[in-house]
Amino acid sequence: MNRHILSAVVAISIFSAVSISCSDEFIDRDPVYSIDSENYFNSKEDYEYALVAAYDLLQSSYINVLMGEIASDNTLAGGESATDVPGFQQIDDMIHTSVNANLKNLWDWMFAGVQRCNYILEFKDKTDFAGKEQIIAETRFLRAYYHFELVKWFGGIPLKGDERFRIGDETSIGRSSVEEVFESIEQDLIYASENLAPIASQRGRATKGAAQALLGKAYLYQNKFSLAATVLEDVIQSGNYSLVNDYAAIWEQSGENGTESIFEIQYTDAEGGSFTCLQCSEGNVAVGFNSPRNYVGPLYDSGYSFNVPTQDAFDAFEIGDSRRDVSILNMETWGAQTGATSGQGFEHTGFFNRKYIARAGDLNTQDPNLTNPNNYRAIRYADVLLMAAEALNRGGIDDGRAQNYINEVRRRAFGDNNHDITASGASLTDLIYQERRLEFIGEGHRFFDLVRTGKAAAEISGFTTGKNELFPIPIEEIQFSNGNWAQNPGY
């Protein structure tokens, strides 16, 4: 996504070079024009290019999804051996520490997204032009998205308002509280929801509905049930979204950016990545990591066999639930049907995350395991329905409406209304939690759902209450702060 900015810089550099005469005064002349961080943002195009750069870091959030699933009870780390990506293995076993390269990546990449957003917002008043409100609203949505990921993983983080972080800030700016981070998220998303267009001008851009949906999720994470229910039902009543009839169709390339997609992170197989710069890949790196090792057969491609679903996750589905075989590829059954085979890596269960494994026939430029084009469906309409159901139920607002929303999701899963839920109160709450597991398995939500509802210790092996609700701040960041930042409890 940065190619547009690079092209502008190159073009200006070439223009400057050919415009300078070969006179005796050459060494004394001021440059015709040069770009640095302080004299940018002179046109609408400058803001647009910077916004593209702010979107670009979304692609690196593949690691959030991958590790979020591994941390839960849905999957095991897998891989080639017990020492294959130790950071994943440690998170799977809940023995991770502040020395973890993968957690450091997540911290760095999400803060890079924040920094790019803050760069735009620092200069938001420099140049006026028609449509600037939309650009600023998209920027604030993106900052809220990055902040939301950071607060989920690490708790309180440093904030600097609409200003870039600079070297030395780590020793003078403390970690804000979780409440303060969520306040910033809320304010960004309220602004975004009031200024974003309902329909995106380009695939992958934030919309009013995306801002409202993420705001509803932020409220839900804080148990602000009435506020969550109100904003989530606004999304439902907007009429801009609907469930896709065929659950399986969501996960194919033809199903990308469909009517159920509220916000989708865009990937492409046309620009490759490498292990020296995983965040540089324009493809979805998690897809290759999820795919069966040494796979030979139809429809799918081989990968590294990480993030393997457990038998418990497979067995959690009710008989007749069409989501099971869409969400989880049972290699034994698939092999019997097609003759397909795969190798057996570490913690082999025979199951793979079918939603996000490599499909055969993609271009996969440079490295086929790092450049898959599968978009990540970050916010789906089904999520809005189930979040609204939870808010209505847990807030004691209206169990009848909550039942309607959860049953809308279940009717798609089973193809009829014979499996409708009629429970209320605490029983309905538990059924909503279970429905979330089944609907979103493989999508990276499970660990955080368990944490925010207080059920993680009962479901995740090795989970320590009072510690593992959060992940440790990377040791390097603690050292850089020179005592200014306290480490999370237990680490």
N, C-alpha and C positions, 0 to 999 in steps of 0.2 A: 504493500500500500504506500510505501514511502517513495515509490518511483516517481510520482508526480512532483514531490518536493525536490528530489534530486534533479529532475529535468529542468525545473525552474532555475536552480542554482547553476547548473551547467550552462544553460542558455545565457544567463546574465554574465557569467564569467567569460564566455566567448565574446559577447557583445562588448564588454569592457576591454578585452584584449585587442580587438580590432579597432576600437575607437581612439586609442591613444596614439598620437603621432610620434614619429621618430625624430624629435627635435632636441636641441641642446638643453631644453628645460624639462626633459622627461623626468629626471630624478626629483625635480622640485614640484611636480604637479600633483594635485590631489587626485585620488582615484575618482573616475566618473561615477561609479556606484559600486558598493560592496554590501553584502548581506552579512549581518551577524544577528545574534539573538535579540539585540536591543533596537535594531532599526527595521525589523520585519513588521508584518501586519499593516501594510500600507494600501491594501486593496481587498476586495471580497475574495479574490483568488487565494491570497495569502492565508486568510482564515480557513478557507476550504481545504487547502493543502495540509494545514496544521491539524484540522479535524480528522482528515484521513489518517494522519500519523497517530492520533489519539485512538481511533478505532483499531489500528494495527495490532496493538498489544492484546486485544481480545483473543487473537489466535493463539497466544501463548498460554491462555487459560485452560488448554487441554490438560495440563498437569493437575489443575484443581479438580477436574472431573475424575481423572484417573485415580488420584490419591484419595479423593473423597470417597470413592467406591471401595477402594482397598481398605480404608480405615473402618469401614462398616462391617456388618455381619453378612453382607451379600456375597462378598468375594474374598479370595485369598490372593496374595501377591503374585504367586506363580513365577514365571520366568524360566530361565535355563537351569539355574541352580540356586542354592541357598545364599550365594554371594552375588547373584545377578541383580544389580541396582540395590545395594544395601539399604538405601533410604526407604525404598518401597517395603522391603522386608521388615524393617524396624517399625514402620507405621502399622503394618499388618499385625504385628505381634504386640503393639502398644509398648515398645521399649525404646522409642525414638528419643533423642536428646536434642540439645541445641546445636549439636554438630551433625547436620543432616543436609547434604548438598541439594536434595530435592526440595526441601522446605525453604532453603535459601533461594532457590530459583523462583519459587512461588512468591516469596516476599519481594524479591528484586523486580520481577516482571509486573506484578500488580502495582508496585509503587512507581515503576516507570510509566504505567498508564496514568496514574494520578498526576505525575509530574508533567506529562504532556497536556493533560487537561488544564492544570494550573497555569501552564504557559499561556494558553489561549485566554484564560480568564484574567490573568494579570494584565493583559493588553486589550481587554474586551471593549474599552471605551476609546481606544486610540483612533479608529477609523469607522465612520458611519457609512452604511449602505443598506439598500433594501434587502430584507430577509435575514438580517443579522440575528434577530431574536431566535430564529430556528437553529442557527449554528450554535449559539450560546446554550440553548436548551438541550441540544444533542450533547454538547460538551458536559453539561451538568449531569445529564443522565449517565454518561460514561464514567464520570468521576464517582457518582453514587454506586455504579456497578462495581468498580474497582475497590472502593471503600467497603462495600458490603462483603466482598470476598475476603478482604483483609480482616475485618472485624469478626467474621465467622471463624476464621482460622486462628487468629492471634489475639483477639480481644482488643483492648484499647491500643490505639496507634497514634503517632504524632500527626497533628493537623496544622496547616499554616494558612487556612483560608484561601483566598484567590491570589496566591503568590507561590512562586516556585521555591522548593527547598534549595538551599545552598550549603556548600561545605562549611561545617562549623555549627549548623543548626542542630545537629544531633546532640551537641553538648549543652545547648541552651533551651531547646524546645522539648518539653516533656511529653510523655505519652498521655494523650487525652483519655478520659474514661470511656467505657463502652457506651454509656448514655450520651456523651458528647458526640461520639462518632455517629451514632444513630440519628442524633439531632441534625447533624450535617447532611446525612443521607436523606432524611425526610425533607429538609429545606430544598436540596437540589432536585428531588423528585417532584415536589409540589410545583416548583418553578417549571420543570420540564413538562409536567402534565398540563400546565396552563398555557404553554407556548409551542408545544410540538404539534405537528399536523396529525390527524387521525390515520392517514394513509401515507406510507413512506414514499418519498420521491425516487428512491433507489433501493433495491433489495439490500437488506441488512442494516438499514438505518433505523434509528430509534423512532418510535411513534408515541403518540399520547397514550395508547393502550399499554405499551411496554412500560412507560413511566408509572402508570397507575398500578399495573400488576406488580412491579418491583416495589413500589411504595406499600402495597398491601402485604407483600411478603415481609418487608421491614417491620411493619406494624405487628404482624403475626409473631415474628421472632421476639418481640418485646411484650407479648401477651396483651396488646392493645386491640382487643377483639372487636369492639364496636367500630373503631376507625378502620380496621382491616376489612370488616364485612361491608362497610359503606363503599369504600373505594373499589373493592373487588367486584361487588355487584354492579357498580357503574360500568366496569369492563364487560360484564356479562350482558347487561342491558343495552350496551352500545350497538349490538348487532353486527359488529365487525369481525367476529370470530365464531367458529363452530367446530365441533369435533369432526374429524375425518372419519368416514364410515368404516373404512378398512384400516385397522390398527397397523397392520403390516406395511401398508403403503407409506406410512409416515417416514420410514427409515430408509427408503430407497431414494436415489437421486431425483427421480421424478416427483417425489413427495416433498422436496425441499421448499421452504417458504410458502407452505400451503395455508389453508384457511385456519388451521389449528395453531400455526406458528405466530406467537406474539413477539418474540425476539429470538433471532437465530444468528449464530456466529458463522460467518461465511468462510469457507475454505476452498482451495483450488488445487488441482494436481498439475498445474502448468508451470509452477515455479518451485524448484526443489529445495530441500533442506539437508542438513548433515548433522552428525553428532557433535561437531565443533560449535554449532550454533543452532540448537534445537528451536529456540524462539524465533529464528529467522525463517523457518519453514512457513510457506503459505498454505501447506497442507496440514491436516489434522494428525498430529504425531501419535495421539492416543490410539488411533485406529490400528496402526501397525503393531503397536504394543499389545493390543487386545487380541490380535488374530492368532489362529492356531499355528503352532510351530511345525515347520516342514509339511505344510498342508499340500495334499495332492487331490484334486477333485473339482467338481463344477461349482460355479457361482461365486466362490470366495478365493481370496489370495492368502498366502502364507504370512506369518508374522512372528512375534516373540513370545506369545502365550502368557502374558501377564494378565492380572485382573480376572482370574478364573472364577466363575460363579460356584457356589457351594451346593451340595446336595440339599441342604436345608432351604436355600433360596428356591431351588427347583421344586421342592415338595410343598412350598408355601402356597402355590396356586391351587385353587379349587378345580375339581373335575369340570371340564367344559369351558374353562377360561382360555380364550384364544390368545391371550397375551403371553402365556408361558413359552410356547414354541417360537413366538416372534422375538421375545426378549432373550431367550437362552437357547443356544445351539447345542443340542445333545449329540455329540460326535458319534457315539455308538449307534444311535438310531439313524443319523444322517448317513453314516457309512454303510449301514445295512440297506438303505434305500438307494444309494448312488454309487457305492464302491469307494467313496472318499476315505482317505486316511490322513492321519496327522501324527507327529511325534508326541512323546510324553515328556513334558518339562517338569520342573519342580512343582510340587503340590498339585499334580495333575488330577483334575476331577472329572474330566471328560466333557466339561461344559465350557462354553465360550459366550461372550457378550455379543449376541447376534446383532443388536442394534448398531453397534459401533465396531464391526470388524470389516476388513477390506473386501470390497466387491471386485470381482474379476473384470478386466476390460478397461480399468481406469488408466490414464496416461502415466501418473506417478513419476514425474520428471526427477531425474538424478538418483533418488533413493526410494524404491517402491514402498518401503516400510515407514517412511517419514513424510510422504507427500500425498496422502490420501485426501480426496476432495469432499469427504463426508461432513456436511455442516453439523454443528452442534445445536440442537434445539434447546436453547437456554431457558426459555419460558414458553410453555405450551398452555393452550386453553384448558386442557384437563387439569393442569396445576392450579389455574385460577378457580375452577369449579371446586376442587377439593380443598383449597385454602379457604374459599368462601364457606364451604360446608363446615370446616373446622372452626372458623371464627364465629359463625352463627351458633354452633353447638356449644363450644367452650365458653362463649360469652353469655350463654343462657338467653339468646335472642330469639331463635326460632328453629326448633328441631325439624319442623315440617319442611321448611325451605332447605335445610341442610340435607335432609333425606332426598329431596328432589335432585340436588346437585350431585351427590354421590351416586345416585341411581342412574343419572344420565351417563356417567362414566361406566358403570357396571353393565348397562344395557348394550353398550358397544362391545364390551369384553365378551359377553355371553350371547349376544344376538337376540335376546328376548328380555321380558320383564319378570321372568320366573325367579330371578335371583335378586329381586329388589330387597332393600333393607328397610325394616320397619322399626328398628330399635330406636331408643331415645336415651338422653342423659349420658352417663358414663359409658354405657354399652355402645352407644353410637360413636362416642369419642374413640374407643378402641378400634372399632370397625373402620373409621376414617383413617386412623394411623396405619392399619393393615392395608387398606386400599392404596394409600400412598406408596407403600413398599412395592406392591404388585404393579402399579401403574408406571412407576419411575425406576424400576430396577435397571441398573446399568447407566443411569444418568447423573450419578454423583450427588444425589440429595439425601440418601438414607442416613449417613453418619450424622449430619446436622439436624435432621428430623429427630433422631434418637436423643441427641444432646439437648435440644431445646425443649423436649417433652419429658426430660428426666428419666428416660428409659435406657440410656446407653449402657450403664453398668450391668443391667440384667441381660442384655443381648450381645454385647461385644466382649469376647474373651480377652482378659488382661486389662480391661478398662478400669482405671482407678478414679473413683469419685473425688472431686476436688482438684484433680490434676488434668486428666485427659479430655476435659471439656474444651480445652484450648491446646494449641500446639506451641512449642517454645519459640520465642524470638531467636533468630539465628545468632549464634555466639559472636559472629563478627560485628553485628549491629550493637550488641551489648557492649563489646569492647570499644567500638568507635564512640559510643556515647559517654565514655569515661565516667561511669557511675550515674549518669543522668537518667537512664532507663532501668527500672527493675525488671528482672526476668519473671515470667509467668510462674505461678505457684507450682511447686513440685519438680521444677527443672533446675 
